[in-house]
């Protein structure tokens, strides 16, 4: 079954809007796991506008499923993840000023840099993933960096899905097949939701994990967190993957 990692950034955004510790990010992570999530994802940014660096430290001893930390590998981020040693680190090419992730790595241009960073992470025993688009040459270059996985940036799929779901998913299927040929594990995330997730799952081979945050938290406002996680799990189940 493709695993569901819940990105709890937006829970931290709500907490930070008022100050104090409501909602409690650590307790909400516990709740997500209790309700069936297979992992917790966080993406600390330099301005700490949602997840704070201290949150990552606080979550490490609490998360009992899989802990995935995303971010741009500047020195502060690298110091953090090498200290925490989460199960997985997903490298994302975010500039400090961007509101949310909006592109994958140019793994050809950045191949040397990424290879060095990934080597450092893997020496620490951390599974690695690179945030990429569906450009096949970028996926080929990602394999040459030594990354364990890639995470496909799915906003283009989500944007095109209402108009033409066949065309929307086609490049992702092609990218997934190439990743399998290159022995890259496959994750996906960004703007996946209850409307477009089932079609994505019905067509995508080899998918190990999806990371979903904004849509899931929005749905939880209507359906409750436990019910929402169960709805996402229902969309994911019965889709077997050849990777372990």
N, C-alpha and C positions, 0 to 999 in steps of 0.2 A: 504494500500500500504506500502510495506517495505520502510523505509526512507533512504535517502542518506545523510550521513554526509561526507563532504569533508575535508580530512586531508590536511592542508596547510603547513605542515613542509617543503616540497620541495620548496615552494615559498620563505620561509624564508632562505633556503639554498642558493638559487640564489641571494637573497639580500645580504647575508653575504659574498658571494664570492667576491663582488666588494666594499663593504662598502656603506655607505650612506643609502638611504631608497628607492631604486628602485630594484625590485617592492615593493610597499607599502603593507605590510602584512595586515594591517587593511582595506585598500581599497579593496584589493583582496577578503577578507572575505565578505565585503559588496557586491561585484560583484557576488560571488558564490551564496549568498542568493537571489540577484536580478534575477539571471539566473535560479533559481528553486531549489537549494539545500535546504534540510530540516534541515541541521545543519552544524556546523563547529567543527572540531576536531583538537586539537594541542597536541603535546607530548614534553614538555620541558625536556631537559636532563641537568645534572649538568654542562657539558662543554658549554652549550648554542650554540652548533654547528649549530643549525637551529633556532627553536623557542626559544626566550629569555624569561626569567621570566617577563620582562617588557612587552613583547608582550601580555602575558596572561592578565596582568592588563589593557592594552590598549584595548584589544578585548572585555572584559566583558561588558562595557556599549554600545558596538556597535552591538554585535551579537543579532539579534532579533528572531532567530529561536531556535535551541538548541545548547548549548555550552557544548562540551565534552572535558575534559582535561584528558589525559592519562599520566601514569608515575609510577615509582617505589616510594613507600611511605616512603622515607627518611624524615628527619625533615624539610628540605628546601621545599620539595614538599608539605608536609602536611600543613606547614605554608601558602604556596601560595594558595592552593585550599580552605582552611578554610577562608582565607581572601576574595577570589574572589567569592566563592560559585557558581560554574558553575551548570548547570542543571544536569550534570552527571560527575562522576569521574570513570575512568576505571583504575584499578590497574594492572600493568604489571611488571613481574619479571625481569626487565632489569638490568644487571650489568652495571656499568658506561662505561666500555670499548666497549660494543657491538655496532656494526654499526647500526643494526635495531633489532626490536623484533624478537626473534628466538625460543621461547618456551612459553607454558602456565605455570601457577602456578602448583606446586605440592601442591594441596589444602589439602591433608592428612598431609603431613609433616609440612605445614605452617598454619594449621587450627587455632591454637590459636592466632598467630600473626595477621592473616587476620581478624579474628573475632574482635579483639581489634581495629584495624584500621578502619574497616567498621563501627563499632559502633560509633566511633568518627565522621565519615563523616555523618552518618545517623542522629545523634543528631543535626547536622548543617543543616539538611533538604536537603541533597544532595543525589540524586539517585546514586546507586553504581553498578558497574559491575566488574567482574573478568575475566581477559584474561586466557582462558583455552584451552587445547587440547581436543581431543574427547575421552580420557580415561573415561569410565563411572564411575569408582570409584572416580575420581577427580571431576566429575560433582556432584555426590552425596555429596561429602564433601563440595563442593562449596555452596550447598544449606544449609548446617549446619552452615556456617559462618554468615548467615543473609544477604548475598548479594541479591540485587534486580534482577540482571541480570548476565549472563555470556556473554563474547564475544569469539566466537570460532576462534581459530588461523587457518587461511585457507591456509597458505603456502603449507602444505602437499597436500591439494586438488589441488592447482594450479600446483604443480610440477608433479602430476600424471595425471592430466587432459588430456594432449596431447596423452598419451599412452592408457589410459583406463578410460574414463569419468565415467563409471558405478562404477567401483571400487573406483575411487577417491571420489565420493560423498557419497558412502554408509555409512561410519562411521559418517559422519556429519548428515545424516538423523537420524541415530540411536541416536546420541547425542541430536539432536533437540527434538526428541520424549521424551527422558528421562527428558530433561529440562522442557518440558511442564508438565509432570507428577509431577515434583517437584515444580511447580509454579515459575520457574525461567524465567524471560524474556530473549529473545535470540537476541544477536547481532553477527556480524561476520566481520572479516576483516583481511587483509594482502594478497597481491598479487592477489586480485580479479581485473579483467580487462574486457574489452569489448569482449574478446574471450571466457572467461570461466564463466562470470557472469550469462548469460541467463540460461545455463544448471543448475547452482547452484540454481537459483531461481525457476526453473521448478520443482525441486525435494525437496527443503528444506521447511518443514512445520514450521509455528510459528515464522518466522523471522521478527523481528521488525525493524532492522537497519543494514546497512552495512557502514563501514568506509573505504573510498578509497582515497588514496593520490598519491602515486608515479605514478601509471599507469595513473591516471586521468590527472595529470600535464603533463606527457609525451604526452598523446593524445592531450592535449590542444595546444602543440607546433605545431601540424599538423592541427588540426581542429578548433582551437580557443576555448576559455574557455566556452563561452555560448553554442556553438554547442556541445562541449564535454559533458557538464553537461546534456544537453537534450538527448544525446545518452545513458548515464548511466540511466537517469530516464526512458527512453523507455524500457531498459532492466529490470527495476524493476517493472513497472506498471502491473496492473491486477493480482498481486499476493497478495491476501488478507490474513490477519493474524488474528487469533482469539484473540490475545492480544490487549489491548488498550494502 
